[in-house]
Amino acid sequence: GAGVSQSPSNKVTEKGKDVELRCDPISGHTALYWYRQSLGQGLEFLIYFQGNSAPDKSGLPSDRFSAERTGGSVSTLTIQRTQQEDSAVYLCASSSRLAGGPSRTGELFFGEGSRLTVL
Amino acid sequence: AQTVTQSQPEMSVQEAETVTLSCTYDTSENNYYLFWYKQPPSRQMILVIRQEAYKQQNATENRFSVNFQKAAKSFSLKISDSQLGDTAMYFCAFTVSGGSNYKLTFGKGTLLTVNP
């Protein structure tokens, strides 16, 4: 697609339920990031995928959070047994590592995010 | 570890006037990139301007310019001739260049309101 696509745009769930958030990056982009944006806070890094390399999971806040990226494209962020403190906007971004591409300067292209509300 | 600090949670400016948003950062790296991203109510983050640390010349993009002071680790954004569409959250961000991970570290943001 032309841009990074995320779904759902908004998700309301009950405490204890599992949720899945989806990210479809820009075609050809090998790097994919998940960030979390809580109210009044900046963006908190969660996880990074680059090609076939092992993902950098250093930002995942607990073992209830996991993410996968299938076929080097679409990614799913899963939150199990959701808690109220998980309420936030989850942003996905992608970038290209191709030589000469704009991403050589580190620019990320963001989706519009998925707003998660845990009641 | 790198940190990015934006000391102004909120700012306002009159349309057509100039406003400066502050950002400081802390790093031991010598080669890095700095960014200002804009997040309007639509939530999509949009790159406003980018600065390479090895360049002494300040980056400019139309009405947007930066004042990059490497020794002071300061990276402020100046918006000239402010427009109503500039109303948004502005985030300062940092990444190390040349590494295998272009992870961006963000500040907490400044909410800018442009008043008519």
Chai-1 contact restraints between the chains, C-beta under 6 A:
chainA,res_idxA,chainB,res_idxB,connection_type,confidence,min_distance_angstrom,max_distance_angstrom,comment,restraint_id
A,Q41,B,K108,contact,1.0,0.0,6.0,A-B,restraint_1
A,G42,B,F106,contact,1.0,0.0,6.0,A-B,restraint_2
A,G42,B,G107,contact,1.0,0.0,6.0,A-B,restraint_3
A,G42,B,K108,contact,1.0,0.0,6.0,A-B,restraint_4
A,G42,B,G109,contact,1.0,0.0,6.0,A-B,restraint_5
A,L43,B,F106,contact,1.0,0.0,6.0,A-B,restraint_6
A,F45,B,K103,contact,1.0,0.0,6.0,A-B,restraint_7
A,Y48,B,N101,contact,1.0,0.0,6.0,A-B,restraint_8
A,Y48,B,K103,contact,1.0,0.0,6.0,A-B,restraint_9
A,T105,B,Y33,contact,1.0,0.0,6.0,A-B,restraint_10
A,T105,B,R50,contact,1.0,0.0,6.0,A-B,restraint_11
A,G106,B,Y33,contact,1.0,0.0,6.0,A-B,restraint_12
A,G106,B,T95,contact,1.0,0.0,6.0,A-B,restraint_13
A,G106,B,Y102,contact,1.0,0.0,6.0,A-B,restraint_14
A,E107,B,L47,contact,1.0,0.0,6.0,A-B,restraint_15
A,F110,B,Q44,contact,1.0,0.0,6.0,A-B,restraint_16
A,F110,B,M45,contact,1.0,0.0,6.0,A-B,restraint_17
A,E112,B,R43,contact,1.0,0.0,6.0,A-B,restraint_18
A,E112,B,Q44,contact,1.0,0.0,6.0,A-B,restraint_19
A,G113,B,R43,contact,1.0,0.0,6.0,A-B,restraint_20
